Amino acid sequence: MTLTTDCSTPAPHGLPSRGTQQCAQSILDLIQGRLGGMFARLQHDEPWPGATRLTRDTLVAQFFYERNEADTVHNLLIPLFPDVRQSRLTDPVIIVHLLMARLALQRGER
C-alpha cells in the first residue's frame, strides 16, 4: 500500500522528518483502528511545520470524529478549513470536506 506524503517536511539529507514519520504512523494506526496510538503520536512535542501541521490537525479532527465528538470536530474544522483549502494538499482537503459533509448530515442539513 502506498501512502501519500502530504505530511512531508524533508529533514537533512533527504530523510523524512520526525513529524513526517509520526504522521505516516498515525495514518497506519487510524487504518488499523488503533485510535489511542494514533492520538498519542499526534501529540508529540516536536514542531509540526507547514503541510505536516495541516495533516496532523486534520487527523486530530478525524480522531475526534471516530470518537463521536461532533462538536469538537466542528470546532477544529472551522478554523482549519481555509488553510487546508489554500494548501491544496489532497488528503487534508478530502478529509476536511468529508468530515464537514458528515457533520452536516448528522445535523439534518443537505
C-alpha positions in Angstrom: 0.0 0.0 0.0 1.3 3.5 -0.9 0.6 6.4 1.4 0.6 9.9 0.1 3.1 12.1 1.7 1.1 15.3 2.3 2.8 15.4 5.6 6.3 15.6 4.2 8.7 18.1 5.5 12.1 16.8 4.5 14.8 16.5 7.1 18.5 17.0 6.2 20.0 14.5 3.7 16.6 13.6 2.3 15.4 11.6 5.4 11.8 12.1 6.5 11.4 14.3 9.5 10.2 13.0 12.8 6.9 14.8 12.1 6.6 13.0 8.8 7.3 9.7 10.4 4.7 10.3 13.2 2.2 11.4 10.6 2.6 8.3 8.5 2.5 6.0 11.5 -0.7 7.9 12.7 -2.4 7.2 9.4 -1.5 3.5 9.7 -2.8 3.5 13.3 -6.1 5.0 12.1 -6.5 2.5 9.3 -5.8 -0.4 11.8 -8.3 1.0 14.3 -5.7 1.9 16.9 -7.1 5.4 17.8 -5.2 5.6 21.1 -1.9 5.1 19.4 -2.8 7.5 16.7 -3.7 10.3 19.1 -0.6 9.7 21.2 1.6 10.0 18.1 -0.1 13.2 17.1 0.6 14.8 20.4 4.4 14.6 20.4 6.2 17.9 21.3 8.3 18.4 18.3 7.3 21.2 15.8 4.9 20.3 13.0 5.7 22.8 10.2 3.6 23.7 7.2 1.9 20.7 5.5 2.7 18.4 8.3 0.8 20.6 10.8 -2.2 20.7 8.5 -2.2 17.0 8.0 -1.8 16.5 11.8 -4.7 18.8 12.6 -6.9 17.0 10.0 -6.0 13.7 11.6 -6.9 15.0 15.0 -10.3 16.1 13.7 -10.8 12.6 12.2 -9.8 11.1 15.6 -12.5 13.0 17.4 -15.0 12.1 14.7 -14.3 8.5 15.2 -15.0 9.0 18.9 -18.3 10.6 18.1 -17.4 14.1 19.4 -19.1 16.1 16.7 -18.8 19.5 18.5 -15.1 19.1 18.9 -14.7 18.1 15.3 -16.7 21.1 14.2 -14.6 23.5 16.4 -11.4 22.0 14.9 -12.6 22.2 11.3 -13.9 25.7 11.1 -10.5 27.5 11.6 -8.7 24.7 9.7 -10.8 24.8 6.6 -9.4 28.0 4.9 -5.8 26.9 5.5 -6.5 23.4 4.1 -8.2 24.8 1.0 -5.3 27.2 0.3 -2.7 24.5 0.8 -4.3 22.3 -1.9 -3.0 19.2 -0.2 -5.0 16.3 -1.4 -5.6 14.2 1.7 -6.4 17.0 4.1 -8.8 18.6 1.6 -10.7 15.4 1.1 -10.8 14.6 4.8 -12.0 18.1 5.8 -14.7 18.1 3.2 -15.8 14.6 4.1 -16.0 15.4 7.8 -17.8 18.6 7.2 -20.4 16.8 5.0 -20.8 14.0 7.6 -21.4 16.6 10.3 -23.9 18.5 8.2 -25.7 15.2 7.5 -25.8 14.4 11.3 -27.4 17.9 11.8 -30.0 17.1 9.2 -28.6 19.5 6.6 -28.2 18.6 2.9 
